[in-house]
Amino acid sequence: MDHRTLSAEERWLRNTLKLTSLGLASLERTIARQRSRIRWLGEGDANTKLFHLVANGRKLRNFIPALQLEDSVITDQNGKEEAFYNAYK
């Protein structure tokens, strides 16, 4: 491995190549995300069972079944709403 100091031209070239590489990586991620969205639109519309499984899975993941507040456990919706409201007001 070479451990010499780079010249100004070499530093410029390295920085230019690094920026180009980062830009291409970002573009690849964007293309993959778009491809995924297009695929989801095609398969999600055609396969309503898949759509509902994904939607319900997200709902279950975001659901908070209970809150422990000091020595008590709150499980009813109104109690959880009140606990959150009081915690963040």
ZIHU-V32854 format. One record per residue. N is the residue number from 0. SS is DSSP state (a for helix, b for strand, c for the rest). OMEGA is omega in whole degrees, -180 to 180 (999 if undefined). NEAR is the number of other ideal C-beta (glycine too) atoms within 8 Angstrom. Layout:
# ZIHU-V32854
n->[N | N]
ss->[SS | SS]
omega->[OMEGA | OMEGA]
near->[NEAR | NEAR]
This chain:
# ZIHU-V32854
n->[0 | 1 | 2 | 3 | 4 | 5 | 6 | 7 | 8 | 9 | 10 | 11 | 12 | 13 | 14 | 15 | 16 | 17 | 18 | 19 | 20 | 21 | 22 | 23 | 24 | 25 | 26 | 27 | 28 | 29 | 30 | 31 | 32 | 33 | 34 | 35 | 36 | 37 | 38 | 39 | 40 | 41 | 42 | 43 | 44 | 45 | 46 | 47 | 48 | 49 | 50 | 51 | 52 | 53 | 54 | 55 | 56 | 57 | 58 | 59 | 60 | 61 | 62 | 63 | 64 | 65 | 66 | 67 | 68 | 69 | 70 | 71 | 72 | 73 | 74 | 75 | 76 | 77 | 78 | 79 | 80 | 81 | 82 | 83 | 84 | 85 | 86 | 87 | 88]
ss->[c | c | c | c | c | c | c | a | a | a | a | a | a | a | a | a | a | a | a | a | a | a | a | a | a | a | a | a | a | a | a | a | a | a | a | a | a | a | a | a | a | a | a | a | a | a | c | a | a | a | a | a | a | a | a | a | a | a | a | a | a | a | c | c | c | c | b | b | b | c | c | b | b | b | c | c | a | a | a | a | a | a | a | a | a | a | a | a | c]
omega->[-177 | -178 | -180 | 177 | -180 | 176 | -180 | 179 | 180 | 177 | 178 | 180 | 179 | 180 | 179 | 180 | 179 | 179 | 178 | 179 | 178 | 178 | 179 | 178 | 178 | 178 | 178 | 178 | 179 | 179 | 179 | 179 | 178 | 179 | 178 | 179 | 179 | 179 | 180 | 180 | 180 | -177 | -178 | 178 | -177 | -174 | -176 | 177 | 177 | -180 | -178 | 176 | 180 | -179 | 180 | 177 | 178 | 179 | 179 | 180 | -177 | -177 | 177 | -174 | -177 | 175 | 174 | -178 | -174 | -177 | -177 | 177 | -178 | -180 | -179 | -173 | -179 | 178 | 178 | 179 | -180 | 180 | 178 | -179 | -179 | -179 | -173 | 179 | 999]
near->[2 | 3 | 3 | 4 | 3 | 7 | 6 | 6 | 6 | 8 | 9 | 8 | 8 | 9 | 8 | 8 | 8 | 8 | 8 | 8 | 8 | 8 | 8 | 8 | 8 | 8 | 8 | 8 | 8 | 8 | 8 | 8 | 8 | 8 | 8 | 8 | 8 | 8 | 8 | 8 | 8 | 8 | 9 | 10 | 8 | 5 | 8 | 6 | 6 | 9 | 10 | 8 | 8 | 9 | 8 | 8 | 8 | 8 | 8 | 7 | 6 | 6 | 6 | 6 | 4 | 8 | 10 | 7 | 7 | 4 | 2 | 6 | 7 | 11 | 7 | 6 | 5 | 6 | 10 | 13 | 8 | 8 | 11 | 9 | 8 | 7 | 6 | 5 | 4]
